[in-house]
Structures are given as structure tokens and as C-alpha cells.
Amino acid sequence: MTTEIKVPVLPESVADATVATWHVSVGDTVTRDQNLVDIETDKV
């Protein structure tokens, strides 16, 4: 099953982002607005 997950819009100066940490596992139940992952970019 595929579920769309929306990521906040990144500034134009950020070319890409990487998933740093997953906060949920496969099969976990999640709720609306729950943090699922931490993402990192090359900008501070």
C-alpha cells in the first residue's frame, strides 16, 4: 500500500534533502500531523 507523505516546501537554495531518522516502523499506526521522519539538508 502506498501513502503520500507531504514534506514542507524547502527554499529554492536547497537542492535536496535526506531522511536522517525514522520515528515510525513499518506497520505502526500513525496519526495526522505526527512527525514521521527527520530530514537533513546541506544548509544550516
N, CA, C and O atoms as a Tinker XYZ file with bonds, in Angstrom:
   176  protein
     1  N      0.840000   -1.172000    0.000000    73     2
     2  CA     0.000000    0.000000    0.000000    64     1     3
     3  C      0.890000    1.242000    0.000000    63     2     4     5
     4  O      1.825000    1.336000    0.796000    81     3
     5  N      0.610000    2.173000   -0.870000    73     3     6
     6  CA     1.382000    3.405000   -0.965000    64     5     7
     7  C      0.577000    4.550000   -0.376000    63     6     8     9
     8  O     -0.615000    4.689000   -0.651000    81     7
     9  N      1.233000    5.367000    0.433000    73     7    10
    10  CA     0.595000    6.526000    1.035000    64     9    11
    11  C      1.443000    7.756000    0.752000    63    10    12    13
    12  O      2.658000    7.734000    0.948000    81    11
    13  N      0.812000    8.820000    0.295000    73    11    14
    14  CA     1.531000   10.061000    0.030000    64    13    15
    15  C      1.833000   10.759000    1.342000    63    14    16    17
    16  O      0.955000   10.915000    2.191000    81    15
    17  N      3.078000   11.180000    1.504000    73    15    18
    18  CA     3.500000   11.925000    2.685000    64    17    19
    19  C      4.011000   13.273000    2.200000    63    18    20    21
    20  O      4.909000   13.333000    1.360000    81    19
    21  N      3.454000   14.335000    2.712000    73    19    22
    22  CA     3.848000   15.674000    2.280000    64    21    23
    23  C      4.987000   16.196000    3.143000    63    22    24    25
    24  O      4.994000   16.044000    4.365000    81    23
    25  N      5.943000   16.811000    2.476000    73    23    26
    26  CA     7.103000   17.407000    3.134000    64    25    27
    27  C      6.969000   18.919000    3.004000    63    26    28    29
    28  O      6.529000   19.406000    1.962000    81    27
    29  N      7.336000   19.670000    4.032000    73    27    30
    30  CA     7.262000   21.128000    3.909000    64    29    31
    31  C      8.060000   21.612000    2.696000    63    30    32    33
    32  O      9.055000   20.999000    2.310000    81    31
    33  N      7.615000   22.703000    2.112000    73    31    34
    34  CA     8.316000   23.275000    0.965000    64    33    35
    35  C      9.689000   23.758000    1.416000    63    34    36    37
    36  O      9.812000   24.493000    2.396000    81    35
    37  N     10.715000   23.335000    0.687000    73    35    38
    38  CA    12.082000   23.741000    1.008000    64    37    39
    39  C     12.439000   24.985000    0.201000    63    38    40    41
    40  O     11.914000   25.178000   -0.895000    81    39
    41  N     13.324000   25.828000    0.725000    73    39    42
    42  CA    13.736000   27.018000   -0.024000    64    41    43
    43  C     14.395000   26.633000   -1.349000    63    42    44    45
    44  O     14.918000   25.528000   -1.489000    81    43
    45  N     14.366000   27.546000   -2.316000    73    43    46
    46  CA    14.961000   27.275000   -3.621000    64    45    47
    47  C     16.447000   26.967000   -3.527000    63    46    48    49
    48  O     16.985000   26.271000   -4.388000    81    47
    49  N     17.122000   27.475000   -2.495000    73    47    50
    50  CA    18.563000   27.257000   -2.351000    64    49    51
    51  C     18.898000   25.838000   -1.894000    63    50    52    53
    52  O     20.066000   25.451000   -1.897000    81    51
    53  N     17.894000   25.065000   -1.503000    73    51    54
    54  CA    18.109000   23.685000   -1.058000    64    53    55
    55  C     17.779000   22.754000   -2.216000    63    54    56    57
    56  O     16.629000   22.656000   -2.643000    81    55
    57  N     18.805000   22.072000   -2.717000    73    55    58
    58  CA    18.624000   21.200000   -3.879000    64    57    59
    59  C     17.953000   19.883000   -3.508000    63    58    60    61
    60  O     17.113000   19.384000   -4.256000    81    59
    61  N     18.317000   19.317000   -2.359000    73    59    62
    62  CA    17.718000   18.049000   -1.946000    64    61    63
    63  C     17.820000   17.875000   -0.438000    63    62    64    65
    64  O     18.498000   18.638000    0.250000    81    63
    65  N     17.139000   16.864000    0.052000    73    63    66
    66  CA    17.132000   16.558000    1.479000    64    65    67
    67  C     17.261000   15.050000    1.648000    63    66    68    69
    68  O     16.927000   14.280000    0.747000    81    67
    69  N     17.747000   14.641000    2.807000    73    67    70
    70  CA    17.962000   13.233000    3.111000    64    69    71
    71  C     17.225000   12.873000    4.391000    63    70    72    73
    72  O     17.217000   13.650000    5.346000    81    71
    73  N     16.607000   11.698000    4.414000    73    71    74
    74  CA    15.969000   11.220000    5.644000    64    73    75
    75  C     17.075000   10.885000    6.639000    63    74    76    77
    76  O     17.937000   10.053000    6.355000    81    75
    77  N     17.053000   11.528000    7.801000    73    75    78
    78  CA    18.075000   11.313000    8.821000    64    77    79
    79  C     17.634000   10.261000    9.832000    63    78    80    81
    80  O     18.418000    9.389000   10.207000    81    79
    81  N     16.381000   10.341000   10.274000    73    79    82
    82  CA    15.869000    9.440000   11.305000    64    81    83
    83  C     14.408000    9.128000   11.035000    63    82    84    85
    84  O     13.610000   10.027000   10.768000    81    83
    85  N     14.060000    7.848000   11.104000    73    83    86
    86  CA    12.655000    7.433000   11.032000    64    85    87
    87  C     12.133000    7.328000   12.455000    63    86    88    89
    88  O     12.791000    6.740000   13.312000    81    87
    89  N     10.956000    7.894000   12.718000    73    87    90
    90  CA    10.335000    7.824000   14.048000    64    89    91
    91  C      9.259000    6.745000   14.137000    63    90    92    93
    92  O      8.709000    6.507000   15.212000    81    91
    93  N      8.957000    6.095000   13.025000    73    91    94
    94  CA     7.959000    5.027000   12.994000    64    93    95
    95  C      8.530000    3.833000   12.246000    63    94    96    97
    96  O      9.485000    3.965000   11.481000    81    95
    97  N      7.943000    2.682000   12.473000    73    95    98
    98  CA     8.358000    1.453000   11.798000    64    97    99
    99  C      7.240000    0.972000   10.889000    63    98   100   101
   100  O      6.091000    1.393000   11.024000    81    99
   101  N      7.580000    0.094000    9.970000    73    99   102
   102  CA     6.585000   -0.499000    9.079000    64   101   103
   103  C      5.515000   -1.173000    9.926000    63   102   104   105
   104  O      5.830000   -1.945000   10.831000    81   103
   105  N      4.259000   -0.884000    9.637000    73   103   106
   106  CA     3.146000   -1.485000   10.365000    64   105   107
   107  C      2.630000   -0.648000   11.522000    63   106   108   109
   108  O      1.550000   -0.922000   12.046000    81   107
   109  N      3.387000    0.375000   11.932000    73   107   110
   110  CA     2.923000    1.245000   13.015000    64   109   111
   111  C      1.707000    2.047000   12.564000    63   110   112   113
   112  O      1.584000    2.394000   11.390000    81   111
   113  N      0.824000    2.334000   13.489000    73   111   114
   114  CA    -0.293000    3.227000   13.226000    64   113   115
   115  C      0.192000    4.650000   13.462000    63   114   116   117
   116  O      0.850000    4.931000   14.464000    81   115
   117  N     -0.134000    5.544000   12.538000    73   115   118
   118  CA     0.268000    6.939000   12.688000    64   117   119
   119  C     -0.967000    7.828000   12.701000    63   118   120   121
   120  O     -2.044000    7.429000   12.259000    81   119
   121  N     -0.791000    9.031000   13.213000    73   119   122
   122  CA    -1.887000    9.983000   13.288000    64   121   123
   123  C     -1.554000   11.221000   12.471000    63   122   124   125
   124  O     -0.393000   11.492000   12.167000    81   123
   125  N     -2.585000   11.960000   12.126000    73   123   126
   126  CA    -2.402000   13.194000   11.366000    64   125   127
   127  C     -1.477000   14.134000   12.134000    63   126   128   129
   128  O     -1.603000   14.282000   13.349000    81   127
   129  N     -0.553000   14.764000   11.424000    73   127   130
   130  CA     0.406000   15.733000   11.966000    64   129   131
   131  C      1.482000   15.106000   12.853000    63   130   132   133
   132  O      2.243000   15.837000   13.487000    81   131
   133  N      1.566000   13.793000   12.915000    73   131   134
   134  CA     2.622000   13.121000   13.674000    64   133   135
   135  C      3.929000   13.232000   12.895000    63   134   136   137
   136  O      3.940000   13.076000   11.674000    81   135
   137  N      5.032000   13.501000   13.596000    73   135   138
   138  CA     6.337000   13.522000   12.941000    64   137   139
   139  C      6.741000   12.099000   12.599000    63   138   140   141
   140  O      6.808000   11.237000   13.474000    81   139
   141  N      7.009000   11.857000   11.318000    73   139   142
   142  CA     7.393000   10.523000   10.864000    64   141   143
   143  C      8.891000   10.397000   10.692000    63   142   144   145
   144  O      9.473000    9.354000   10.993000    81   143
   145  N      9.521000   11.462000   10.205000    73   143   146
   146  CA    10.959000   11.426000    9.933000    64   145   147
   147  C     11.586000   12.774000   10.257000    63   146   148   149
   148  O     10.901000   13.793000   10.353000    81   147
   149  N     12.911000   12.756000   10.424000    73   147   150
   150  CA    13.709000   13.978000   10.451000    64   149   151
   151  C     14.438000   14.029000    9.122000    63   150   152   153
   152  O     14.973000   13.020000    8.664000    81   151
   153  N     14.462000   15.197000    8.502000    73   151   154
   154  CA    15.212000   15.332000    7.261000    64   153   155
   155  C     16.360000   16.306000    7.467000    63   154   156   157
   156  O     16.277000   17.228000    8.279000    81   155
   157  N     17.437000   16.084000    6.713000    73   155   158
   158  CA    18.604000   16.956000    6.770000    64   157   159
   159  C     18.858000   17.530000    5.390000    63   158   160   161
   160  O     18.608000   16.884000    4.373000    81   159
   161  N     19.359000   18.757000    5.375000    73   159   162
   162  CA    19.749000   19.397000    4.124000    64   161   163
   163  C     21.188000   19.870000    4.262000    63   162   164   165
   164  O     21.778000   19.803000    5.340000    81   163
   165  N     21.739000   20.345000    3.161000    73   163   166
   166  CA    23.110000   20.838000    3.209000    64   165   167
   167  C     23.193000   22.266000    3.747000    63   166   168   169
   168  O     24.291000   22.796000    3.921000    81   167
   169  N     22.055000   22.887000    4.010000    73   167   170
   170  CA    22.027000   24.248000    4.567000    64   169   171
   171  C     21.757000   24.183000    6.065000    63   170   172   173
   172  O     21.057000   23.291000    6.544000    81   171
   173  N     22.319000   25.138000    6.795000    73   171   174
   174  CA    22.108000   25.193000    8.242000    64   173   175
   175  C     20.889000   26.026000    8.547000    63   174   176
   176  O     20.535000   26.198000    9.714000    81   175
